[in-house]
Amino acid sequence: MNIQITIAKTLETLGLDSQSVIWGSNYPADFELTGIESLDKASKSQISFLGNAKYLNDFHETKAAAVLVTKEAAELGHKTATLIIVENPSLALGVLMKKLNAQEQVLVPGIHPTAYIDPSAVINTDKVQIGPGCIIEAQVTIADGCKLESNIVIGKGSQLGQNCHIHSQVCVREYCKIGNRVILQPGAVIGSDGFGYEWTGTEHVKIDQIGTVVIEDDVEIGANTTIDRARFGKTTIGRGSKIDNLVQIAHNVTVGPYCLIIAQTAIAGSAELGKGVILAGQSGVTGHIKIGDGVIIAAKSAAGKNINKPGVYAGHPCRPINEQRKNEVYLSRIGSLIQRVKKLEKQQSE
């Protein structure tokens, strides 16, 4: 990210005063920062951060003009950089980046001439930006402050809340409801048909999916993630949940508030996730089960039955991670145990 912000303005953005700074020899308050970069790659006009002790060597050697650090790291000092003391350097950098990015993503109200908007759609064109190639179908409602990039389809009867940011190539199918401040990354598909078929004895007959998808406030959906509409009723993504790229969420799933779902995870139909659940990469959840509040499913693990107690779970099927680690140790010893058994069998036969 290219930026233009002084160190003093950086402090103001983070809500800090001069007591939170150890000034470097070459970098006073009016020094202008031009970019954000990692410690090992930062130039003499960029800002960086120390978020992990394993990067201490990079911190000591960095050429960055300013570094966000904890109080403990600041006590180590630096030969040139200005040190900005914060409680959580990574989070502070995120706050700074969000502020700067917001300046880059200014809403420019208006409708691109290549966009199509059905006459029955409810949109205040003075307070919404709709980019080239977008299609807004009948009875759609788009609230103020929404920004639609390019080549987006919003299906019949769907609703977008305030200040949503919909990136290119997104499809929101008919009658879906999107809350306030929702971000849909490129290629996301909301409200595609659930995978429902019945076997007649001779063929798979498609079961119509007549439900909808409800995405609550402050949710972000990653690129090329798909969220299926319910067979009937609704598929729900709870407030503040964040979903990574390439995730599949099936029909009638309920994702609770403030969940994290990481890339290439799949959640089968009618599963329910509680509050603050984390599903790590390439994990899976079987249909019609419940995952309780605060549960963490480790990468490449599969939840095949209800999990009610908070904690970290791993394996196929999932079990508490300490139990799974013991099982993995036991499995690693099978080869040597077999050799011992063969040796004992040979001794017995002699």
C-alpha distance (Angstrom), angle and dihedral (degrees) to the residues before:
residue distance angle dihedral
M1 . . .
N2 3.80 . .
I3 3.79 110.9 .
Q4 3.76 139.9 175.0
I5 3.79 110.7 -155.8
T6 3.79 133.5 128.4
I7 3.77 122.6 -126.0
A8 3.81 89.0 -113.4
K9 3.83 90.3 54.2
T10 3.79 89.1 48.5
L11 3.80 89.6 56.8
E12 3.78 90.4 48.7
T13 3.81 91.6 50.2
L14 3.81 90.4 52.6
G15 3.79 93.3 45.1
L16 3.82 93.6 -115.1
D17 3.80 133.3 137.8
S18 3.80 132.5 -146.7
Q19 3.81 91.0 -87.0
S20 3.81 87.4 70.1
V21 3.81 92.6 62.4
I22 3.77 137.5 79.9
W23 3.78 102.1 -163.1
G24 3.79 119.3 -135.1
S25 3.78 119.9 -134.2
N26 3.82 94.3 -110.3
Y27 3.79 102.2 30.9
P28 3.83 117.3 73.3
A29 3.81 127.1 173.7
D30 3.82 94.1 -84.7
F31 3.81 94.4 51.0
E32 3.81 109.0 124.4
L33 3.79 118.4 -131.0
T34 3.80 116.0 -148.2
G35 3.79 104.4 -172.3
I36 3.80 151.9 -2.3
E37 3.79 120.3 -112.9
S38 3.81 143.3 154.6
L39 3.79 117.8 -86.5
D40 3.79 95.1 -104.7
K41 3.82 94.9 48.7
A42 3.81 102.5 35.5
S43 3.78 118.7 121.3
K44 3.79 128.4 -145.0
S45 3.81 92.3 -87.1
Q46 3.80 100.3 45.5
I47 3.79 136.3 91.0
S48 3.81 124.3 -130.8
F49 3.81 139.0 169.1
L50 3.80 140.5 -132.7
G51 3.77 106.5 -137.3
N52 3.79 100.7 154.8
A53 3.80 131.7 40.1
K54 3.81 91.4 -133.7
Y55 3.81 87.5 73.2
L56 3.81 94.5 58.1
N57 3.81 92.1 111.9
D58 3.81 89.7 53.1
F59 3.80 88.4 48.9
H60 3.79 93.2 54.3
E61 3.82 91.6 47.4
T62 3.81 100.0 39.2
K63 3.79 120.7 123.1
A64 3.82 91.9 -154.8
A65 3.79 117.4 135.7
A66 3.80 92.1 -138.7
V67 3.80 134.3 14.2
L68 3.81 129.5 -164.1
V69 3.82 106.8 -135.5
T70 3.79 142.3 162.7
K71 3.80 120.1 -105.6
E72 3.83 89.8 -103.6
A73 3.81 92.7 53.5
A74 3.81 91.3 45.5
E75 3.79 89.3 59.2
L76 3.81 88.0 63.4
G77 3.79 88.5 62.4
H78 3.79 129.4 -154.6
K79 3.78 131.1 -117.5
T80 3.83 96.7 -129.1
A81 3.82 115.5 -5.8
T82 3.77 126.3 96.9
L83 3.82 107.4 -120.6
I84 3.80 118.4 -143.2
I85 3.81 110.2 -160.4
V86 3.80 116.7 -141.5
E87 3.79 135.5 156.4
N88 3.82 95.0 -120.4
P89 3.85 114.5 19.7
S90 3.80 95.0 -168.9
L91 3.80 93.0 50.5
A92 3.82 91.4 44.5
L93 3.79 90.4 53.1
G94 3.80 88.3 49.9
V95 3.80 90.8 53.5
L96 3.80 90.3 49.8
M97 3.80 92.9 47.5
K98 3.81 91.7 48.2
K99 3.79 90.6 53.1
L100 3.79 93.1 47.8
N101 3.80 93.4 43.8
A102 3.80 90.4 51.1
Q103 3.79 87.8 58.6
E104 3.81 89.3 53.3
Q105 3.83 93.7 46.9
V106 3.79 98.2 56.3
L107 3.80 113.0 163.1
V108 3.80 112.8 -113.7
P109 3.81 104.6 -165.3
G110 3.75 118.2 -140.2
I111 3.79 144.9 81.9
H112 3.79 120.7 -95.0
P113 3.81 111.5 -125.1
T114 3.82 92.2 -121.6
A115 3.82 93.2 56.0
Y116 3.82 119.8 100.5
I117 3.80 119.3 -143.0
D118 3.79 120.7 -178.5
P119 3.82 111.0 -126.7
S120 3.83 90.9 -122.0
A121 3.82 93.6 58.6
V122 3.81 115.5 110.9
I123 3.80 109.3 -133.6
N124 3.80 133.4 142.8
T125 3.79 97.8 -140.3
D126 3.81 90.5 -164.5
K127 3.80 90.9 64.4
V128 3.81 104.5 33.6
Q129 3.81 132.2 69.6
I130 3.81 117.6 -145.9
G131 3.78 116.7 -179.3
P132 3.80 135.1 -150.7
G133 3.78 120.3 -54.1
C134 3.80 96.6 10.0
I135 3.81 119.3 147.7
I136 3.81 119.1 -153.5
E137 3.79 110.4 -173.2
A138 3.80 131.5 -153.2
Q139 3.82 122.3 -53.9
V140 3.81 93.6 6.5
T141 3.80 116.6 151.8
I142 3.81 119.5 -153.3
A143 3.81 116.5 -176.9
D144 3.80 126.2 -142.9
G145 3.79 120.7 -74.0
C146 3.80 96.9 30.0
K147 3.79 119.3 142.3
L148 3.80 118.5 -158.7
E149 3.79 114.5 -173.4
S150 3.83 118.7 -161.0
N151 3.82 137.8 -40.7
I152 3.81 95.7 7.2
V153 3.81 124.6 153.8
I154 3.80 120.6 -152.2
G155 3.79 108.7 -172.0
K156 3.77 129.8 -136.8
G157 3.79 116.6 -62.7
S158 3.80 96.1 2.1
Q159 3.80 121.8 142.9
L160 3.80 130.9 -144.7
G161 3.80 119.1 -164.6
Q162 3.78 126.4 -143.1
N163 3.81 124.7 -55.2
C164 3.79 97.8 4.3
H165 3.80 119.2 161.5
I166 3.80 113.1 -148.8
H167 3.79 114.5 -173.3
S168 3.80 128.1 -150.4
Q169 3.80 123.8 -61.5
V170 3.81 95.3 15.2
C171 3.80 118.3 148.0
V172 3.79 120.3 -158.2
R173 3.78 106.7 -177.0
E174 3.79 127.8 -148.0
Y175 3.81 124.4 -48.6
C176 3.79 97.4 1.7
K177 3.79 119.7 145.5
I178 3.81 120.3 -140.9
G179 3.82 118.9 -170.4
N180 3.79 131.5 -142.5
R181 3.81 123.9 -59.0
V182 3.80 93.3 7.1
I183 3.82 118.5 160.1
L184 3.79 119.8 -153.3
Q185 3.80 112.8 -170.7
P186 3.85 122.7 -145.4
G187 3.77 117.0 -61.0
A188 3.80 97.6 10.6
V189 3.80 113.8 150.0
I190 3.80 118.2 -153.2
G191 3.79 119.9 -170.6
S192 3.79 102.9 11.6
D193 3.80 113.9 156.5
G194 3.76 117.9 -75.2
F195 3.80 114.2 -117.0
G196 3.81 98.5 -101.8
Y197 3.81 124.5 155.6
E198 3.80 135.7 148.8
W199 3.80 124.0 -150.2
T200 3.81 112.7 -129.3
G201 3.76 95.0 -173.5
T202 3.76 92.5 -95.7
E203 3.81 105.6 41.0
H204 3.82 146.7 5.8
V205 3.80 109.1 -100.7
K206 3.81 117.0 -154.9
I207 3.81 115.7 -120.7
D208 3.79 111.0 -146.6
Q209 3.79 114.5 -117.9
I210 3.82 106.0 -141.5
G211 3.81 100.5 164.6
T212 3.78 129.3 91.9
V213 3.81 145.7 -130.2
V214 3.80 124.0 -109.6
I215 3.80 117.9 -164.2
E216 3.78 112.7 -172.0
D217 3.82 129.0 -146.1
D218 3.82 123.9 -57.7
V219 3.80 96.3 12.6
E220 3.80 122.3 145.5
I221 3.81 121.2 -157.3
G222 3.81 118.8 -162.0
A223 3.78 130.2 -129.3
N224 3.82 117.0 -69.2
T225 3.78 92.8 1.8
T226 3.80 115.8 146.1
I227 3.80 126.6 -149.4
D228 3.80 113.8 -172.8
R229 3.78 124.5 -141.9
A230 3.79 117.2 -115.5
R231 3.77 122.8 -95.8
F232 3.81 82.6 -125.0
G233 3.78 128.0 -20.9
K234 3.80 114.7 23.9
T235 3.79 146.1 -53.3
T236 3.81 106.2 -136.4
I237 3.80 133.3 -156.8
G238 3.80 109.5 -167.4
R239 3.77 128.6 -129.1
G240 3.80 116.7 -73.4
S241 3.80 96.1 6.2
K242 3.80 117.7 145.7
I243 3.79 121.2 -150.3
D244 3.80 122.6 -167.3
N245 3.81 129.8 -141.9
L246 3.81 123.5 -66.5
V247 3.80 97.2 18.4
Q248 3.82 122.6 149.3
I249 3.81 118.3 -149.9
A250 3.79 113.4 -178.1
H251 3.79 132.7 -146.8
N252 3.82 120.9 -59.8
V253 3.82 93.5 7.8
T254 3.80 116.5 150.2
V255 3.80 115.9 -150.9
G256 3.79 110.9 -169.6
P257 3.80 126.7 -137.8
Y258 3.80 122.9 -66.1
C259 3.80 96.7 10.0
L260 3.81 124.5 153.5
I261 3.81 117.6 -145.4
I262 3.79 114.6 -175.1
A263 3.81 130.0 -149.8
Q264 3.81 123.0 -61.8
T265 3.80 93.4 11.5
A266 3.80 118.9 142.1
I267 3.79 127.8 -156.7
A268 3.79 116.3 -166.1
G269 3.79 125.8 -139.1
S270 3.82 122.6 -60.3
A271 3.81 94.5 2.9
E272 3.80 115.1 146.3
L273 3.80 126.3 -145.3
G274 3.79 121.2 -165.2
K275 3.79 129.6 -145.7
G276 3.80 119.9 -48.7
V277 3.80 96.5 2.0
I278 3.82 115.9 163.9
L279 3.79 120.9 -154.8
A280 3.80 109.9 -171.1
G281 3.80 124.2 -146.9
Q282 3.81 120.2 -53.9
S283 3.80 92.7 2.1
G284 3.78 123.0 141.0
V285 3.78 139.1 -149.1
T286 3.80 121.8 -156.4
G287 3.78 118.8 -130.5
H288 3.81 124.3 -92.6
I289 3.82 96.2 19.8
K290 3.80 132.2 117.2
I291 3.80 126.1 -128.4
G292 3.81 110.8 -163.0
D293 3.78 131.2 -134.8
G294 3.79 116.5 -67.3
V295 3.81 96.9 12.6
I296 3.83 117.6 147.6
I297 3.81 119.3 -159.7
A298 3.80 112.4 -159.3
A299 3.81 123.4 -130.0
K300 3.81 117.3 -71.9
S301 3.80 91.6 8.8
A302 3.79 127.9 130.8
A303 3.79 127.6 -142.6
G304 3.79 108.1 -151.5
K305 3.80 101.0 166.8
N306 3.79 139.8 26.5
I307 3.81 116.6 -61.4
N308 3.78 113.1 -163.7
K309 3.80 106.1 163.6
P310 3.83 118.6 79.4
G311 3.80 115.3 -116.8
V312 3.79 143.7 87.6
Y313 3.81 118.7 -56.8
A314 3.80 130.7 -173.3
G315 3.79 143.4 170.7
H316 3.80 140.1 44.9
P317 2.95 102.4 -41.7
C318 3.80 101.0 17.4
R319 3.79 118.8 -106.8
P320 3.82 132.0 161.8
I321 3.79 106.3 -61.2
N322 3.82 95.9 -120.9
E323 3.80 89.4 54.7
Q324 3.79 90.3 47.8
R325 3.81 91.6 50.9
K326 3.80 90.8 53.2
N327 3.80 90.1 50.5
E328 3.79 90.3 51.3
V329 3.80 90.2 52.7
Y330 3.80 90.3 50.5
L331 3.81 91.2 49.2
S332 3.80 91.0 51.0
R333 3.81 88.8 58.2
I334 3.81 96.4 52.7
G335 3.81 94.0 93.9
S336 3.80 93.9 54.1
L337 3.82 91.6 43.5
I338 3.80 90.9 53.7
Q339 3.80 89.9 52.1
R340 3.81 90.4 50.9
V341 3.80 91.4 49.8
K342 3.80 91.4 49.8
K343 3.79 89.9 49.5
L344 3.81 91.6 50.3
E345 3.82 91.3 47.2
K346 3.79 90.2 52.2
Q347 3.83 91.4 49.8
Q348 3.80 90.3 49.9
S349 3.80 92.7 51.6
E350 3.80 94.1 51.6
